[in-house]
Amino acid sequence: MTTLADPVPGGRPGDVERATALAGELSGRGVHGIVLAYVDTAGVTRIKTVPTGRLASGAAWGVGMSPVFDTFLAGDGIATTDRLGSPDGDLRLFPDLDRLTVLAGQPGWAWVPVDRITQEGEPHPGCGRTFLRRITAEAARAHGLSFRAAIEIEWSVGLEAAPAGEYVPAATGPAYGAIRQVELGDYLADLLAACHAQGVDVDQLHPEYAAGQFEISVGALDPVAAADRSLLVRHTIRAVARRHGLRVSFSPAVLAEGVGNGGHVHLSAWRDGVNLHAGGAGRYGMTAEAESFTAGLLAHLPGLTAVTAPSPASYLRLKPSQWAGVFTAWGLETRECALRVITGMAGRNARDANVEIKPVDLAANPYLALGCLLAAGLDGLGSGAVLPGEVTGDPALLPASEAAERGVRRLPVSLPEAVERFRANRVLREALGPVLAEAVTAVREGEAAAVEGLDDAQVAAAYRWRY
């Protein structure tokens, strides 16, 4: 379970003693350093590391890091807001000891996600992990709800020896083909072994559509733990790849043309151990609350794209008829709809039923993405929103008049358009709070300005190795 209490100066009750014991155990296992990880607003994982013997000190007093990273761009430029982006101030990174993991894919190291608090001991209003923990706690208090979430991870595997900056696929076999699995079988086997050693339950691992592309699906957890797991698995994928002479990218568009890398989110709402997406009287077994939750997601998708698809490269991926989900539509197992209702196999519906949100990629900060998705769904649940009729097939093929009548609209086609939809979305901005909402806007505007005048191939190249 994820630690629910905010960090405090001196450490949460029992944390210092626990960290002291953990440090001794880790040292005995040959762990020399600990990676303290969080994600900035641009979706880049930022870290500090400490020697294993400093874990107890970190649990008590945190590790210093500047708040300026909340407005860093993916290319390491800096945007500013009224509250963020200056060289002033300091924050403290506090490790969540419940999530500390020895890295099987990077011997000698352990990994842990952090929450950030101010020097005065207050939660940092720009901390995405704290934001997501708050949203889940509010849902439990106000609605008696908990959630299960999982983030799919798609990535492109290239040759480390390729010319500088270029992407040369490390596997040449066909999409979903056995050839590709054989070509990189040693790498994939080591990846599965590392995930198992790190306590990550893998549902499946397979070649994907694009050249050199693979996907891994992992088990669902509470939203904060699911976001943590997404970071841990990506760290592991990258570390194992380097040991095989490979280089990986999670960028939404490694190349300007073709299918990009997604980060689809699977989400389900639960009450008292019962999945609200199964066994109900609504469509495909959804309860009325699950339908309203899904309707809230659908209604807020245009504004959500500024959070779930935050990079200029995201809009090279978000194209019709490529299973990216670029229309405000939902359907049963319909991979072209932005929301895909999944009932699960007969006999497992009560466990597996969920809704998949497709216009999400791995440039997104997973804590912000999941928190905003929950806020959107809870808004629909609270208002009793009605889910419109489903769409079958490809929404891109609907006649314009029929699409308009059914409320099927294209999601933003550029990052500036997504920012405008986000600005107009009161629910998302209020959920994030002014500090995070302003950071999202400023960073997205900074990213858009950074690629002004570039063609699609140049945009893809600019972000190819940033994620």
N, C-alpha and C positions, 0 to 999 in steps of 0.2 A: 504493500500500500504506500501511496505517496504521503510524505510528511505534510500535514495540513496546517500546522501552526507557522506563523511568520517567524523568521529569525529574530533574535534579540541580542543586544550586546551582552557578552558573557556566555552566550550559548543557550539553546533550549534546554530544558531540564534533562539531565542525563547525557547530553550530547558530548560534552568534553570527556567524560569518563569512557564513553563508547568509542570516541575517536582515538583516545589513547590506546585502548585495547586493539582497535582495528589497525592502527599504525604498526604495532608490534607484530600482529598477524601478517600484515602485508609485507613487512620487511623480511619476515621469515620465509615468505614465498617469492622473494627476489624482486619485489616491486620497489622501485627506487623513486618514482615520481608520480604525482597525481595531477591529472588534467581537470581543471575547473572550467566548465563550459556553459556558455549561454549564447543566445542568438540576438543579433542586433535587428533593427527595424528593416534593414535591407534584406534580411534573411541569411546573412553570413554568420557562421558560428565563430565567435571570438572566445579566446581562452587566456587563462594564466595557468602556470603550473607551479607546484610547490613540492619540495622533497617530502617523502613519506613521513618523516619525523615531524613535519610542521602541520600535520592534519589536525591535531588537537587545538593548536593555536588558531587555525582557520575556523574550526567549529566554534571557538569561543569569541573571536574578534573579527573574523572575516579576513579577506585579502583585498587590498586596495585596487581600484580600477576607476578610470575616469568616466564620468557620465557622457563625455563627448561621443562615445561610440553609438549612442542612441540615434545620432543623426549622421553616422558614417554612411557613405554610399558603397555599393558593391565594389567599385573601383578605388575605394579608400579616399575619395574626396569627402568633404564635410559640408552638409547643409546646416542651416540654423533655423531655430524658432525663437520666440520670445523667452523660452525657458531653457532651451538646450542648444548645444553646438559651440559653446564657449570653452576656453581652456581652464575655466575655473572649477573648483569643487572636487569632490572625491566620493566614491561609493565603496561599499564593502560587499564582497562576494562571499556568501555563506553556503557551504556544501550541504546537500540533502543526503545524509548518510544512508538513508533507506535505499537510495538509488546507486550507491557506490558500486562499481563493477571493475573487477580485474580484467584487463584487456588481453584476451587470448590472441588477438590478431596483432598486438603490439607489445611483445614481451618486455617486462620491466616497468610497465605503466599501469595505472588504474585510472578510471574516468568517473566523474561525478558531475551532475548538473547543479547549478547554483541559483539561489535567489539573491536579489540585490537590495540592500537597505542603505539608508543615508548614514552619514557620520553621527547624526543625532539619534539613530536607532529606529527610524520610521521606515516603513516599506517605501521603496523607490517607486514613484508613480509611473516611471517609464519601464518597469520590469514586466516583460511579457509573461513570464512564468507566474509571477504573483497575480497578474490580471486573470489568467486562466484559472488559477486556484480560487480566486474570489468569485468568479462567475459560477463555477461548479458548486461552491458552498452556498451561494445565494439561491441556486436552483433547488438545492436540498432543503433549505429553510422555507422558501416560498411555495414550492410545489411538491416537496417530498420526492424529488427526482434524483436519480444518479444516471450516469452515462457510461457507455462503453464505446471506445473509439480505436481505430487502427488507420495508419497511413501507409498506403502502398508506396513502394520505392522503385522507380525506374531509373536506370543509369546506363551510360554509354561507356564501353570499355575500349580504350585506345592503346596504342603502343607507346611506351615511354620513350622509345628511341626515335619516334617520329620527328620531323623537322620542328623547330621551336614554334609553338603556338598552334600547330596544325593538329587535326584529328584524323588519325589513320585507324580504322576499326581493327581491333585485335581478333575478331572472328568474322568469317566471310560466309558462313552458312546461311540458309534461308530463314525467314521469320518463323519463329516457333519450331525450328527444325532441330532434329537430333544431331546434325552435323555440328551446329554451333556449340551444343553442350559437350560434344566430344573434343572440339578444338580447345575449349577452356575448362575441361573437366577437372584438372588438378586445382586450378584457382577456385572453382565453384565448390569443390569438396572441402578445401581448406576454409572457405567462407562458412559453409554449413557447420563445420567442426568448431569454428570460433564462436558462431552464434550459440551453439549448444553449450559450450563451455561458459558462456556469459549469461546463460539462463534465458535466452531469447527463443521462444517457441516459433518456429518457422512453419507456416502453412504450405507454402509452395515457392519454388524458385524455377524460373523458366526463361528461355530466350524470348525476346519481344519482337516488335515489328521492324524497327529501324536497324540499320547496319550496326553490329556490335552492341546492341541494346539488350538488357536483361531486366527482369522484375523480380522482386522478392516481396512476399506477403507474410506478415507476422500476426501473431495473436493479438486480440483486442484487450485493452486495459482501460482504467479510468483515464479521462482526457489528459491530465498532467503527465501521468506515467506513459501514455501513448506518445505524447510529444517528446518526452525524454528518450523513449525507445527509438523513435525515428532518428534522433541525433546519434545515438549510440550505434545503431545499425549502419548508418552512413559512415561514421568514423571507422567502423570495422571493415566495411566494403573497401574503403580507400586504403587502409593500412595493409590489408591482405593483398590487395592489388599491387602495391609497391613492392612487396616481397616476391612477386612473380614478374617483375619487369613491365607492369601495366600501369596505365593512368586512367582514372575514371572521372567522369563529369556528370553531375546531377542538373546541369543547366537545362532550362526548359527547351532550348533549341541549340544543340551543338552545331548544327548546320542550318542554313537559312531555309532550305527546302526539306520536305518530308515530315514524318511524324516526330514529335519531340518527346521529352521526358516529363511524365506527369507525376503527381503526388496525390492521387485520389484519396479522399477521406471516407471511411465507413463509420457511421454514427448510429447509435440506437439509444433510446431513452428507456429507463427502467424505474419501477416503483415497487418497493418491498420484494425485490427479487424477481419481478415479473416484467418481461419484455413487452413494452407497449406497442411494438411493431408486429406482434403476432397474437393470434387468438381473439382478435377483436371483431366487431361487426362491420367494420369499414372495408374499403377496398383492399383486397389481397391480405386480409387478416389484420389490417391496421385498426387500432382503437381510434376513437374520435380525437383523443389527444395527440396520437401519433400523426394523424392526418393534418391536424392544425399545426403541429410542429414542422412537418414537411412543407406545408403551405407557407409558413414563415420563412423557411429557407428559400423557397422559390421566389417569394416577393422581394427579398433583399439581395438576390444574386447580383444585380447590376452594381450595387455599391460594394458588395463583398469582393468583387474581382480586384479592387485596389489592394486588398489584403491577401487574397488567395493566389493572385497572379500579378505579383508586384514588380516584375522586371520588364524592361522593353523587350527582352527576349521571349517573355511569356506570350506576347501577341504574335510572334512567329509560329507558336504552337497552336494558339486558339483559332483554328480554321475549321470551317464547316466540312462535314463528311470525312473527318479524320478521327472520330471517336473522342474528341476533346470536350464535347458537351458545351456548345457555344450558343445555345438558345434557351430561353426561359421556358423549359418544358420538362415534364417528368413522364416516366413510363416504367412498366414492369420489364426489368432486364433489358431495357432499350439503351444501348451503349452510345447512341448519338444524343440522348437527352442529358441536360445538365444534372438532373437528379434521376438516379436509377434505383427503383424500389426493388429490393432483394428479399424474397421470402425464405430462402434457404431450402435445402432438400427436405422432402417429406420425412417426418419423424424427428427433424432437428429444427423446425421452424421456431419454436419457443426460444431456442438458444441463438440461432444464426440470423434471424430477420433483422434487416437494417436498411438505411438509406445511404447510397453512395453519392458523394458530391464530386463531380468530375472536373469542373474548371478550377483545379488546384494544381500547383506545381511545387517543386522543391526549392524554388527561390523564396517561397513563403516562410516567414517565421512561424513554426508550427504552433506555438503558444498563442500568438495573435490570431492565426487562422482558426484554430479550434474554438478560442474564446468568442470570436465574432460569429462563427457558425452557431454556437450555443445561444448567443444573444439574439440572433435572427430567428432561430427556431422557437425560443421561449417567448419572443414577441408574438409570433403566430399562435402559440398555445394560449397565451394570456388573453388574446383578443378573439379567440375562437375562429381563427381564419379558416376559410373554406378552400380545400384543395380543388383546383379546376379539373376538367377532364384530362385524361392521360393522352399521350401521343405515342403512336406506334410508327416504326420505320424511322426515316431520316427527316427531321423537321425542316431541313434545307429544301426539301422537295415539295413542301406545302405551297399552294398558290398564295400569293400575297394577301388576298382578301380573306382566305380561310385562316391564315396565320394570325392576322389582325383580330379576327373575330374570336379566336381561341386564346388570345393573349400570348402568342408565341413570338417573342422578340429576340433579336440578336443581342448578345451581351456586348459590352464595350469592345471596340476593335483596336483600341490604342490605350496606352497608359494614361495620357492626359484625359481621355474620355472617362476612364475608370475613376480617376481622381475627382472629376466633376460629379460623378454619381455618388462617390463616397462623401463628398462635401455636403450633398443634399440629403444624406441619410442620417437623420437625427438619432435613430435607435443605435446604430453602430458607433457613432461618435460619442454618445453619452455612455455607452457601455465601456468604451476604452478610457474615457476621461479626457480632459483637455490636453494633458501632457502627451499621452500616447497618440491621440487623434492628430494633434499638430505635427508630431514626429512622422506619422504615416504620410501626411500630406506633403511635408517638406522633403522627405526622402524620395517620394515618388516624383515630385516635381524636379528634384535634382537629377534623378536618373534620366528623366525625359530630356532634360537640357543637355546632359552629358552625351547623348547620342544624336542630338539634332544635326541634320545634314548627312548622317550615315545611311548607306543602303542596307538592305536586309543582311547581306553577307557580312558586312562590317559590324552590324549589331550582334550577330551570332558570334563572331570572333571576339568581340569585346567582352562577352560574358561566358565564353566557352569554359574557361578554367577558373571562374569565380565561385562556382557552386560545386 
